[in-house]
Amino acid sequence: MSLRRRTLFLAGALALSVLAGPVAHAADKGTRIEGVSFEPRAQLAGSSLQLNGVGVRAVAWFKGYAAGLYLGQRAQTPEQVQAMAGPKRLQMRMLVDVPVGEFVKAFHKGIERNTPESGHAALAERMADFDRLLQPLGKVRKGDSVNLDFVPGTGMVFTLNGRRVGAPIAGDDFYDALLGIFLGPKPVDDKLKAGLLGAAAT
């Protein structure tokens, strides 16, 4: 190999190592945002999920929660997330105390904004089940970890700090509607949506 080719080869190898380095580090160490750490992987229903992206729900200076999306493989668009088979997890890490009533109101508003009106009636009874599941909690507190899990054949499973709350709520359409709050055409937060889809956290 000539000196010129060797120099170009070494330069290319160095560039690749620089590009690959941060990705490998992130995969090994997970992601930290707003003082909250998200593990690089999660186990759900016998499957290993990878952290697709993270973001923060914020209004001006007020920051409500950090969130991470876990999937079986990488996705960069809402359509890819929706079409993906297998378990999924949306994890919310609370940065402030929030009364459950406000939590429920935000979920209803998000679904109404991001689900076609023709689909509202089919979701109504299960949204009522979701409300009844949450109401006894009173409030979600700063530091709490909330998982909205999708388990094929079971439905949406809600866990608070690792403890399952209530019965699963059936239906792929119901879970898709929940994810639409975060990833739909009118998401609760545009920057959060971008983060969950893998854009660099800012």
N, C-alpha and C positions, 0 to 999 in steps of 0.2 A: 504494500500500500504506500502510495507516494505521501510525502510530507503534507501536501495540500489536502489530499483526501482524508488523511488521518486527522488533520486539524478540523475539517468540516464534520467528520464523524464524531469527534469528541465534543464539538460545540453542540451538535444536534442531541447527543446523549445528555449533555448537561441541561439543555433546554427542556427536554422531556422530564428529567428528574425534578427540575424546579416546578414544572407544571403539575406533575403527579404528586409531589410531596405534600402540599396542603390538603389534597383530596384524601390521601391515605391517612393523614393525621386526623382530619375531621371524622373519618370513618372509625378510627380507633378510639378517639376521645369523646365523640358525641358533639353536641352543640350547646353553647351557653349564650343566653340572651336575657337581658334585664335581670341578671343575677340568678336565673333559673337554668338548670342543666337538663338537657334532653338526651337520653341514652341513644346510642347509634342504632340499636336494635331492640325489638320487643317481641316477646313470644305470645301468640294468641291462637287458640283453637288448634294447637299442634303445628302451627306455621311460624316461621321466623320472618318478621317484618323489618324493613329498613326505614330509617328516618328519611322522608322525602324532602322535608323543609320545615322551617319554623318562622313564626312571625309574632307580632304583638298587636293586640286590639287597643287602639289609642284614639282619643279625641283631644286634639291640641296637646296640652301637657299631661292630660289624665290618661293613665295606662291601666286598663282593666285586667287583662290576662295575657299570658304568653301561650302560644299553641304550637303543637307539632303534629304533623301528619305522617302516619306510618302505613306503608304499603308493601305488597309482595315484591314489587319492582318499581323502578323509577317512573314517574309520570310528570309531564310538564304542562299538561292542559287539563281542564275539568273533564273534557270528554274522555281522555285516557283514564282518569281516575274512576269515572262512572262505569266505563266498559270493563274495568279490570275485575276478574273473578277472584274469589278468595277473601279471607279476613282483611279488615281495615280498622284503623284506629285513629281517632281525632282526640288528642290529649290536650286539655286545657289546664294551665297552672295559674291559679288565681294570684293576682298582685294586690287585690283589695278585697274587703268584705262586700258581698253583694246579696241583698235580700232575694230569696227565691222568687218572689213575685216579679222582680225586675228581670231576673234570669228567664223566667217563663215568657214574659212580655217580649223580650228581645228575640226569643226563639220563634214565637208566633209571627212577629213582624218580618223576620228574615225569611220564613217559609212563604208567607203571603207575597213577598216581593220577588221571590225567585222560583216559585212554582206556578205553572199555568193555572189560571182560575178554574179551568175544567177539571183539574186534579184535586182541588181543595176538598170537595165533598168526600172523596175516597180516603183522605187523610184525617178528617175531622175526628172520628171516633178514637183513632190511635193517638192523635194529639191530646185528646182529653185524658187518655191513659197516661201519657207522658206527664201531663200536668199533675195528675194524682200521684204519680211516682215521686215527683219533686217536692210537692207542697209540704210533706212532713219534715223536710230537712230544715225549714226555717230560713236558713241562709247558707251560702257557701262563703268560706272564710279565706282570708289571705293565707297563702301557703298550701291550700287544698289542691289536690290533684284529681281532676275529673276526666274519666275516659268515656268516650262515646264509641263503643266497639261494634263492628258488624261481624257476626258469626254466621256463615252460610247455613241455611236450614233452621236457624234459631231466630235471627233478627238482630235488633239493636239491644245491646247490653250496656247498662249504665253502671259505672262503678265510681265510688267516691273514696279516695285514699286507699284503693285496693279492695274495697268492700262492695260487693254487688248490692245495688239498691233496686228493689222491686223485681217484677217479672220482665223478661225480654219482650220487646215490641216487634211483632213480625213484619216482614215485607221489605224487599229490596227498595221499593219505591219510598218507603218511609225513611230509610237510611239515606237514600239519595237526596231526599228533601232536606234532611238535617245538614248534609254536607253542602247543599246548595246555599245555606246561610253564609258559609265561608268562601265557597268557590263559584257561586252562581253569577249570573250577569249583573246583579246588583248586590254585591257582597257587603257584609257588615263593615268591611274595611278593605280598601283596595290594596294597601301595602301588605296587610296580613295575607290576603289571597296570593299575592305574588310570592311572599315568603314561603307559604305552604307548598307552592308549586316549584320551589327550588331556587328562587332568586336569592341573591346574597342578602342577608339581614342587615338593616341599616339602623 
